[in-house]
Amino acid sequence: MEYKNRYDVPNEYKWNLSKMYDSNLAIEEDIKKVEELTFKILKFKSHIMDSSSSLYKFLKLTEKQDRLITKLYVYSKMAFDVDTKNNKNKALMMKIQKLNESLSEKYSFIEPEMLESTYDKVLEYINENDKLKEYKFYLEQIYRYKPHSLSLKEEEIFTRAINSFGNCSEAFNALNNADINLGVIKDENGKEVELTQSNYIVFMKSKDRDVRKNAFHAMYSYYKSLKNTLASIYVGEIKESAFITNVKKYSSTLERSLFDDDISVDVYNNLISTIHKNMNLMYDYMSLRAKVLGFEKLHMYDIYVDLTKTNNDFIPFEDGKKILFEALKPLGDKYLNDLNKAFEEKWIDIYPSSGKKSGAYSWGCYDSYPYLLLNYNDTTDAVSTMAHELGHSMHSYYSKKNQNYVNSNYPIFLAEIASTVNEVLINDYMYKNSKTKKEKIYYLTEFLDTVRTTIYRQTMFAEFESLMHEKERNGVSLTEEEISNTYYDLNKLYYGDNVVSDDDIRYEWSRIPHFYTPFYVYKYATGLSSALSIASHILKGDVEIRDKYLEFLSSGGSDYPLNILKKVGVDMTTPKPIEEALSMFKEKLDELKKLI
């Protein structure tokens, strides 16, 4: 179900943003409050660290303002995302962005001024003033950055410079969402249908190979026609990242990207090396796929098609909701009761419409619901995606409920665990409730494809990013040809000889939005590896692990992610979780071979 215009979508299928702002007057009142707080905060310039009392008052004021500006930005961005053709929504979003940029310039003094003091001084203030204890971990994180801090004057210049950045991401999003036109293709019935980002995967799962092939080439014809433009945009993003890296005295953009989470580069490289050692499993799976589908070799447009049909492949939203609650029962009554709020309180924007941002996400702020943007298309994938995003939302819900503001935001490294635990539980439920051999094959394949796309493919993306940023650092000219050839070679490596790496796939890099958030995608792979470990215990009825998992969801960002994760028995500093995940992949693959 895809609506032609946003105003055609019934309210029952839209999220309720009025819980954040119900009028333009309310928005303007909060903007005014932000401006009033700015005046008060600026009075602390040169006085933040005067005493424990001044530090506490300063932190409280900045927290209050940050909550307001974050709420404003989240609201404006989500209003824009559901209707990117609405210029009023875009204007509001840009207004809030400019306000945020203005504040960051005015506050460029904060970090240098605080870092003039030692962390020992901070600890002295905390011991002196109990009220500061809620900020202890927050302050510790700030002082970790001391080796990467700048002088006050340098910080002012640096802040103005980076506020001029971000256009690369915006330009990409415009080409990838608002201005995109993928043309028309014929479906399995010979009917002409407009190809969109939302329905592309539906066509890639078609049993008609010509439909898959035409959709594939139509998609990449668009990106190929813009290859030089998109290469320039992406290289601009890489250069912006390199500028920040160099100015902030990091050895690489990778190191800088991982620093926030206190994660070693070794964890990142360990993921890639462990996957390289287990490429044979991917090749084996691709070989089996080719055999079942009756092809000598697969093409890139064959790798998403289901190996068998299932009567459960058409799942309307209400049916998907019922499956969701049944599948997540192993998480306990408390989780299910809280999950129901997502539907009762209208956290979810359900169906696609023209101009709506493609894909799906969970987002919100401390003073809002943990909203979900979906483009639900009545498939098993859509149910899995809903479960995935609700995993994020429930993580946010529990974090906000149990942590104060500064400790409520969990790092992205942990975020993908909650979402993929839900995916694993959905798949397990569907497999166990399959009534036929074909259905069992279908859900085994779905599990294997999840590992393929989330561990293998995302690791391929991670390796591509690493190579691109390394090439830039080493002075290699990142032409469109250099970028595309690098991606193409990696694609051949990861898929093996049983898959034809069609020439068009060399442009796939140009449609991946996550590359505009450097070194993000590896967290999908580490997240699924962790999730498989946790979910396996929960499915076995391990109540202790289930309770520890709910504690994990409630921990927010109250500690470094690797420490929080160890609470549930997962240690990502070793290859073990990845190897365990791939061991499960092998078990499911062997089971599939027997069934076939």
C-alpha positions in Angstrom: 0.0 0.0 0.0 1.7 3.2 -1.2 -0.2 6.5 -1.1 0.2 9.1 -3.8 0.3 12.1 -1.4 0.9 12.6 2.3 -2.6 14.0 2.8 -4.1 10.8 1.4 -2.7 8.8 4.3 -5.4 8.1 6.9 -4.5 9.4 10.4 -4.7 5.9 11.9 -1.5 5.1 9.9 0.4 8.2 10.8 2.6 8.8 13.9 1.3 11.4 16.4 3.9 14.2 16.4 1.4 16.5 18.2 2.6 15.0 21.4 5.8 17.0 20.8 4.2 20.2 19.3 0.6 20.8 18.6 1.0 24.3 17.1 3.4 26.7 15.5 3.0 28.9 18.6 4.4 26.1 20.8 7.4 25.7 18.5 8.1 29.5 18.6 7.8 29.5 22.4 10.5 26.9 22.6 12.7 28.7 20.2 12.3 31.8 22.4 13.3 29.7 25.5 16.4 28.5 23.7 17.4 32.1 22.9 16.8 33.2 26.5 18.9 30.3 27.8 21.7 31.3 25.5 22.0 34.6 27.2 22.2 32.9 30.6 24.8 30.3 29.5 27.1 32.9 27.9 27.4 34.5 31.3 29.4 31.5 32.4 32.2 32.2 29.9 35.4 32.2 31.9 33.5 31.1 35.0 32.4 27.5 34.3 35.0 25.9 36.6 35.1 28.6 39.3 33.5 26.3 41.8 31.5 23.1 42.1 28.4 25.2 42.3 29.1 27.2 39.1 29.9 23.9 37.3 26.6 22.4 38.4 24.5 25.4 37.5 26.2 25.6 34.1 25.5 21.9 33.4 21.9 22.2 34.4 21.4 25.2 32.1 23.0 23.6 29.1 21.1 20.4 29.7 17.8 22.3 29.7 18.7 24.1 26.5 20.0 20.9 24.9 16.7 19.1 25.6 14.8 22.0 23.9 16.9 22.3 20.8 17.0 18.5 20.4 13.2 18.3 20.7 12.9 21.1 18.1 15.3 19.4 15.7 13.8 15.9 16.0 10.3 17.3 15.4 11.3 19.4 12.4 13.3 16.6 10.8 10.6 13.9 11.3 7.9 16.3 9.9 10.2 16.8 6.9 11.0 13.1 6.5 7.3 12.1 5.9 6.9 14.7 3.3 10.1 15.9 1.7 8.2 17.8 -0.9 6.7 20.1 1.8 8.7 23.4 1.7 7.2 24.6 5.0 8.6 21.5 6.7 11.9 22.0 5.0 12.1 25.6 6.0 11.4 24.8 9.7 14.1 22.1 9.7 16.6 24.5 8.1 15.7 27.2 10.7 16.4 24.8 13.6 19.6 23.7 11.9 20.8 27.3 11.6 19.8 27.9 15.3 21.8 24.9 16.3 24.8 26.0 14.2 24.6 29.4 15.8 24.7 27.9 19.3 27.7 25.7 18.5 29.6 28.7 17.3 28.7 30.7 20.4 29.6 27.8 22.7 33.0 27.0 21.1 34.6 28.3 24.3 33.0 25.5 26.5 35.2 22.5 25.8 38.6 24.4 25.8 37.6 26.3 29.0 36.6 23.1 30.8 39.7 21.2 29.6 42.0 23.9 31.0 41.2 22.3 34.3 42.3 18.8 35.2 40.0 15.8 35.7 41.3 15.6 39.2 39.8 19.0 39.8 36.5 17.7 38.5 36.6 14.7 40.9 37.3 17.2 43.7 34.2 19.1 42.8 32.1 15.9 42.6 33.3 14.9 46.1 32.4 18.3 47.4 29.0 18.6 45.7 26.7 15.5 45.7 24.5 17.1 43.0 27.4 16.7 40.5 27.4 12.9 40.8 24.7 12.5 38.1 27.2 14.0 35.7 30.2 12.0 36.7 30.4 9.7 33.6 29.4 12.5 31.3 32.3 14.6 32.6 34.7 11.7 32.4 33.8 11.3 28.7 34.5 15.0 28.1 38.0 14.8 29.7 38.9 11.8 27.6 39.1 14.3 24.7 41.8 16.5 26.3 44.6 15.2 24.0 42.3 16.1 21.1 41.3 19.6 22.3 42.2 22.9 20.8 42.8 26.4 22.2 39.9 28.7 22.6 40.7 30.7 19.4 41.4 27.5 17.4 38.1 26.0 18.6 36.2 29.1 17.4 37.7 28.8 14.0 37.2 25.1 13.8 33.5 25.3 14.9 32.8 27.9 12.2 34.5 25.6 9.6 32.6 22.5 10.4 29.3 24.3 10.5 29.9 25.0 6.8 30.1 21.2 6.3 27.2 18.8 6.0 26.2 19.9 2.5 27.6 16.6 1.1 25.1 14.6 3.1 22.3 16.9 2.2 23.1 16.8 -1.5 23.2 13.0 -1.4 19.9 12.8 0.4 18.3 15.1 -2.2 19.5 12.9 -5.0 18.6 9.7 -3.2 15.1 10.8 -2.0 13.5 14.0 -3.1 14.8 14.2 -6.7 15.1 10.5 -7.5 13.3 9.1 -10.6 13.9 5.4 -11.3 11.5 5.2 -14.2 9.0 2.5 -15.0 9.3 -1.2 -15.3 6.9 -4.1 -16.1 5.9 -6.4 -13.2 5.2 -10.1 -13.4 1.9 -9.5 -15.1 3.3 -7.2 -17.7 1.8 -4.1 -16.0 3.9 -0.9 -16.0 4.8 0.1 -12.5 6.9 3.0 -11.2 10.1 1.8 -9.6 10.8 3.4 -6.2 13.3 2.9 -3.3 10.5 1.3 -1.3 9.3 -1.3 -3.9 12.7 -2.1 -5.3 13.3 -5.0 -2.9 9.9 -6.4 -3.8 10.9 -6.7 -7.4 14.3 -8.1 -6.5 12.4 -11.0 -4.8 10.3 -11.6 -7.9 10.2 -15.2 -9.2 10.4 -13.7 -12.7 14.1 -13.3 -13.5 13.4 -10.7 -16.2 11.6 -8.5 -13.7 14.5 -8.8 -11.2 17.0 -8.0 -14.0 15.1 -5.0 -15.3 14.6 -3.6 -11.8 18.3 -4.0 -11.1 19.4 -2.3 -14.2 16.8 0.5 -13.9 18.0 1.2 -10.3 21.6 1.4 -11.2 21.1 3.3 -14.5 20.0 6.2 -12.3 23.1 6.1 -10.1 25.3 5.4 -13.1 24.0 8.5 -14.8 25.1 10.5 -11.7 28.3 8.6 -11.0 30.7 11.6 -11.3 28.4 13.8 -9.3 27.9 11.2 -6.5 31.7 10.5 -6.5 32.4 14.2 -6.0 29.9 14.4 -3.2 31.3 11.3 -1.5 34.9 12.4 -1.8 33.8 15.8 -0.3 32.4 13.8 2.7 35.7 11.9 3.0 37.8 15.1 2.9 35.6 16.8 5.5 36.2 13.8 7.8 39.9 14.0 7.1 40.0 17.7 8.0 38.3 17.0 11.3 40.6 14.1 12.0 43.8 16.1 11.3 42.8 19.2 13.2 41.7 17.1 16.2 45.0 15.1 16.2 43.8 11.6 15.6 45.9 9.2 13.6 42.9 8.2 11.3 39.2 8.9 10.8 38.6 5.3 11.9 40.3 5.9 15.2 38.3 9.2 15.7 35.0 7.4 14.8 35.7 4.7 17.4 37.0 7.0 20.1 33.6 8.1 21.3 32.7 4.5 22.3 36.2 3.8 23.7 36.6 1.0 21.2 40.0 0.0 19.8 40.7 -0.1 16.1 41.6 -3.7 16.7 37.9 -4.5 17.2 37.1 -3.1 13.8 40.0 -4.9 12.1 39.2 -8.1 14.0 35.7 -8.1 12.4 37.1 -7.9 8.9 39.8 -10.5 9.4 37.4 -12.9 11.1 35.0 -12.6 8.1 37.9 -13.1 5.7 38.7 -16.4 7.4 35.1 -17.6 7.0 34.4 -16.5 3.3 34.0 -20.2 2.5 30.6 -20.2 4.3 29.3 -17.4 2.1 30.6 -19.1 -1.1 29.0 -22.4 0.0 25.6 -20.6 0.5 25.8 -18.9 -2.9 26.6 -22.2 -4.5 23.6 -23.8 -2.9 21.4 -20.9 -4.0 22.5 -21.2 -7.6 21.8 -25.0 -7.5 18.3 -24.6 -6.0 17.3 -21.8 -8.5 18.6 -23.9 -11.4 21.3 -21.5 -12.5 24.9 -22.3 -13.4 25.9 -19.0 -11.6 23.9 -16.4 -9.8 23.8 -12.8 -10.9 23.6 -9.9 -8.4 19.8 -9.6 -9.2 19.4 -13.3 -8.1 20.7 -13.1 -4.6 17.5 -11.8 -2.9 14.9 -14.0 -4.5 13.3 -16.5 -2.1 14.3 -20.2 -2.7 10.7 -21.2 -2.2 7.2 -19.8 -1.8 5.4 -19.5 1.5 1.7 -18.9 2.2 2.8 -16.4 4.8 4.6 -14.1 2.4 1.7 -11.7 2.3 1.3 -10.2 5.8 -0.9 -7.1 6.2 0.0 -4.8 9.0 -2.5 -6.1 11.6 -1.4 -9.7 11.0 2.2 -8.6 11.3 1.4 -7.0 14.6 0.0 -10.2 15.9 3.1 -12.2 14.8 5.3 -9.6 16.5 3.7 -10.1 19.9 3.7 -13.9 19.7 7.3 -14.0 18.6 8.6 -11.7 21.3 6.9 -13.6 24.1 10.3 -15.1 25.3 11.2 -11.5 26.4 8.5 -11.6 29.1 5.2 -9.9 30.0 6.9 -6.7 31.1 8.4 -6.2 27.7 5.2 -7.0 25.8 3.1 -4.7 27.9 5.5 -1.8 27.3 5.7 -2.7 23.6 2.0 -2.3 23.3 2.4 1.5 24.0 4.0 1.9 20.5 0.6 1.1 19.0 -1.7 2.6 21.5 0.2 5.9 21.6 0.9 6.0 17.8 4.6 6.0 17.7 4.6 4.5 14.2 4.3 6.1 10.8 3.3 3.0 8.8 2.9 3.2 5.0 5.0 4.7 2.2 3.8 7.8 0.3 5.3 10.0 -2.4 8.0 12.2 -1.0 8.4 10.1 2.2 11.9 9.2 3.2 12.7 5.7 2.1 13.7 2.9 4.5 12.9 2.8 8.1 14.2 4.2 11.4 13.5 4.6 15.1 14.1 8.1 16.5 13.1 10.5 19.1 14.5 12.5 22.1 14.3 12.4 25.8 11.0 14.4 25.7 9.2 12.5 23.0 8.1 9.0 22.2 10.7 6.8 20.6 9.0 7.1 17.1 9.3 4.7 14.2 9.3 5.6 10.5 8.3 2.6 8.4 7.4 2.0 4.8 5.4 -1.2 5.5 4.8 -3.2 2.3 2.9 -6.3 3.6 5.8 -8.8 3.3 7.7 -10.9 5.8 10.6 -8.5 5.4 8.3 -5.7 6.6 7.4 -7.6 9.7 11.1 -8.2 10.4 11.8 -4.5 9.8 9.1 -3.5 12.2 10.4 -5.8 14.8 13.9 -4.4 14.2 12.9 -0.8 14.6 10.8 -1.6 17.6 13.9 -3.1 19.2 15.5 0.3 18.9 12.4 2.1 20.2 12.1 -0.2 23.2 15.8 0.3 23.9 15.2 4.0 23.9 12.1 3.7 26.0 13.8 1.7 28.8 16.9 3.9 28.7 15.0 7.1 29.1 12.8 5.5 31.8 15.8 4.4 33.9 18.6 6.9 33.2 19.0 10.6 33.6 19.2 12.8 30.6 23.0 12.8 30.1 23.2 9.0 30.5 20.1 8.1 28.5 21.6 8.1 25.0 23.0 4.7 24.3 25.8 4.5 21.7 25.2 3.2 18.3 27.5 0.3 18.9 24.9 -1.1 21.3 21.8 0.1 19.3 21.9 -2.6 16.7 21.8 -5.4 19.3 18.3 -4.7 20.6 17.0 -4.4 17.1 18.6 -7.7 15.8 17.6 -9.7 18.9 14.0 -9.0 17.8 14.7 -10.1 14.3 16.2 -13.4 15.5 13.1 -14.0 17.7 10.8 -13.3 14.7 12.6 -15.7 12.5 12.7 -18.4 15.1 9.0 -18.1 15.7 8.1 -18.2 12.0 10.4 -21.2 11.5 9.0 -23.2 14.5 5.4 -22.4 13.4 6.0 -23.4 9.8 3.6 -26.2 8.7 5.4 -27.3 5.6 8.9 -28.2 4.4 8.7 -25.2 2.0 8.0 -22.8 4.8 10.9 -24.2 6.9 13.2 -23.7 3.9 11.9 -20.2 3.5 12.7 -19.1 7.1 16.0 -20.9 7.2 16.9 -18.9 4.1 15.7 -15.7 5.7 18.0 -16.4 8.7 20.9 -17.1 6.4 20.2 -14.0 4.4 20.1 -11.9 7.5 23.6 -13.1 8.4 24.7 -12.6 4.8 23.4 -9.0 4.6 24.1 -7.9 8.2 27.4 -9.6 8.9 29.0 -10.3 5.5 27.6 -7.4 3.5 28.0 -4.8 6.2 31.5 -6.0 6.8 32.1 -5.5 3.1 30.8 -2.0 3.4 33.1 -1.5 6.5 36.1 -2.7 4.6 35.2 -0.4 1.6 35.0 2.6 3.9 38.3 1.7 5.5 40.0 1.5 2.1 38.5 4.8 0.9 39.6 6.8 3.9 43.0 5.1 3.8 43.5 5.9 0.1 42.6 9.6 0.8 45.1 9.7 3.7 47.8 8.2 1.4 47.2 10.7 -1.3 45.4 8.5 -3.8 43.2 10.4 -6.2 39.7 9.2 -5.5 38.2 9.4 -9.0 34.9 7.8 -9.7 36.7 5.0 -11.5 39.0 4.4 -8.4 36.0 4.3 -6.1 33.9 2.0 -8.3 36.7 -0.4 -9.1 37.6 -0.7 -5.4 34.0 -1.5 -4.6 33.7 -3.9 -7.5 36.8 -5.9 -6.4 35.4 -6.2 -2.9 32.1 -7.4 -4.2 33.8 -10.2 -6.1 35.8 -11.1 -3.1 32.8 -11.3 -0.8 30.4 -13.2 -3.2 32.9 -15.5 -4.8 33.1 -17.3 -8.1 29.5 -18.6 -7.9 28.1 -15.1 -8.4 28.5 -13.0 -11.5 29.5 -9.5 -10.3 27.4 -7.6 -12.9 29.1 -4.4 -14.0 26.3 -2.2 -12.6 27.0 -3.4 -9.1 30.2 -1.3 -9.1 27.9 1.7 -8.5 26.2 0.3 -5.4 28.4 2.4 -3.1 26.8 5.5 -4.5 23.4 4.7 -3.0 24.5 3.8 0.5 23.4 6.6 2.9 25.5 5.2 5.8 28.7 6.1 4.1 27.9 9.7 5.0 28.3 8.7 8.7 31.8 7.3 8.5 32.5 3.9 10.1 28.9 3.3 11.2 28.0 0.2 9.3 30.4 -2.2 11.1 28.1 -1.9 14.1 25.4 -3.8 12.3 27.8 -6.8 12.0 29.0 -6.6 15.6 25.4 -6.0 16.7 24.0 -9.1 15.0 26.9 -11.2 16.3 26.1 -10.1 19.9 22.3 -10.5 19.3 22.7 -14.1 18.2 24.5 -14.9 21.4 21.9 -13.2 23.6 18.9 -14.5 21.7 20.1 -18.1 21.7 20.0 -18.0 25.6 16.6 -16.3 25.7 15.1 -18.9 23.3 16.4 -21.6 25.6 14.4 -20.1 28.4 17.4 -18.7 30.3 15.5 -16.3 32.6 18.7 -14.9 34.1 20.0 -13.8 30.7 16.5 -12.4 29.8 16.5 -10.3 33.0 20.1 -9.2 32.3 19.1 -8.3 28.8 16.3 -6.0 30.1 19.0 -4.5 32.4 21.1 -4.0 29.3 18.3 -2.2 27.6 17.9 0.0 30.7 21.6 1.0 30.9 21.5 3.6 28.2 24.9 5.2 27.9 25.8 5.0 31.6 29.1 3.2 30.8 31.3 2.4 27.8 29.5 0.1 25.4 31.9 -2.9 25.7 31.5 -2.8 29.5 27.7 -2.7 29.2 27.8 -5.6 26.7 29.9 -7.7 29.0 27.0 -7.7 31.5 25.2 -10.1 29.2 28.3 -12.2 28.7 29.4 -10.9 25.3 33.0 -9.8 24.8 33.6 -8.1 21.4 37.3 -7.6 22.0 37.7 -11.2 20.9 36.7 -13.0 17.7 34.4 -15.4 19.8 31.0 -13.7 19.3 31.6 -13.4 15.5 32.8 -17.0 15.3 29.7 -18.1 17.3 27.4 -16.2 14.9 29.1 -17.8 11.9 28.9 -21.2 13.6 25.1 -20.7 13.8 25.1 -19.7 10.1 26.9 -23.0 9.3 24.4 -25.0 11.4 21.4 -23.4 9.6 23.1 -23.9 6.2 23.7 -27.6 6.9 20.0 -27.9 8.0 18.9 -26.2 4.8 21.0 -28.6 2.7 19.3 -31.6 4.4 15.8 -30.2 3.8 16.6 -29.4 0.1 
